[in-house]
Amino acid sequence: MKYQVRERLFTIGEDFWIEDEHGEKAFLVDAKVLRIRDTFELKDAGGRVVAVIKEKALTVRDAMKIENSGGEVVATVRKKLFTPFRDKYHVELRDGGELEIHGNLIDKDYRIESHGDKIAEISRKWFRLRDSYGVKIADGADAGLLLAIAVCVDHLVEEGH
């Protein structure tokens, strides 16, 4: 399934919809204002919270955590320390697994892999709208989690540049 995400999404207090490939509203990114740390809620089309995305405070490297609706941390997204040629991020999952994120993050042309298998691809090539990029998610993968990861990467890259 492909989703369309609007770029430059981190204007303070600006909420936006992530649409599916048919133009239907699929997820709402609800930016929470007046918080010490940047916080976003990812809600499904029915308004149910799928994930809460929070910037981690007081870390050596930029990082964001993703919580489920019960407040449990299910993933932490952070920049890898030593990547001389390109930005690379990795995701530590609650179950001990890891996901790798690599490619051209600034130009929104990267992939998310699990054990070398591509589970999501992010690209702005799929949409003609200049301020949008696409997230293509493999069948059977957790769309909510992968979209939350894409939102984290977008935010971390934006803050780093």
Secondary structure in CASP SS format (residue, H / E / C, confidence):
PFRMAT SS
TARGET T0000
AUTHOR 0000-0000-0000
METHOD secondary structure of the structure
MODEL  1
M C 1.00
K E 1.00
Y E 1.00
Q E 1.00
V E 1.00
R E 1.00
E C 1.00
R C 1.00
L C 1.00
F C 1.00
T C 1.00
I C 1.00
G C 1.00
E C 1.00
D C 1.00
F E 1.00
W E 1.00
I E 1.00
E E 1.00
D E 1.00
E C 1.00
H C 1.00
G C 1.00
E C 1.00
K E 1.00
A E 1.00
F E 1.00
L E 1.00
V E 1.00
D E 1.00
A E 1.00
K E 1.00
V C 1.00
L C 1.00
R C 1.00
I C 1.00
R C 1.00
D C 1.00
T E 1.00
F E 1.00
E E 1.00
L E 1.00
K E 1.00
D E 1.00
A C 1.00
G C 1.00
G C 1.00
R C 1.00
V E 1.00
V E 1.00
A E 1.00
V E 1.00
I E 1.00
K E 1.00
E E 1.00
K C 1.00
A C 1.00
L C 1.00
T C 1.00
V C 1.00
R C 1.00
D C 1.00
A E 1.00
M E 1.00
K E 1.00
I E 1.00
E E 1.00
N C 1.00
S C 1.00
G C 1.00
G C 1.00
E C 1.00
V E 1.00
V E 1.00
A E 1.00
T E 1.00
V E 1.00
R E 1.00
K E 1.00
K C 1.00
L C 1.00
F C 1.00
T C 1.00
P C 1.00
F C 1.00
R C 1.00
D C 1.00
K E 1.00
Y E 1.00
H E 1.00
V E 1.00
E E 1.00
L E 1.00
R C 1.00
D C 1.00
G C 1.00
G C 1.00
E E 1.00
L E 1.00
E E 1.00
I E 1.00
H E 1.00
G E 1.00
N E 1.00
L C 1.00
I C 1.00
D C 1.00
K C 1.00
D E 1.00
Y E 1.00
R E 1.00
I E 1.00
E E 1.00
S E 1.00
H C 1.00
G C 1.00
D E 1.00
K E 1.00
I E 1.00
A E 1.00
E E 1.00
I E 1.00
S E 1.00
R C 1.00
K C 1.00
W C 1.00
F C 1.00
R C 1.00
L C 1.00
R C 1.00
D C 1.00
S E 1.00
Y E 1.00
G E 1.00
V E 1.00
K E 1.00
I E 1.00
A C 1.00
D C 1.00
G C 1.00
A C 1.00
D C 1.00
A H 1.00
G H 1.00
L H 1.00
L H 1.00
L H 1.00
A H 1.00
I H 1.00
A H 1.00
V H 1.00
C H 1.00
V H 1.00
D H 1.00
H H 1.00
L H 1.00
V H 1.00
E H 1.00
E H 1.00
G H 1.00
H C 1.00
END
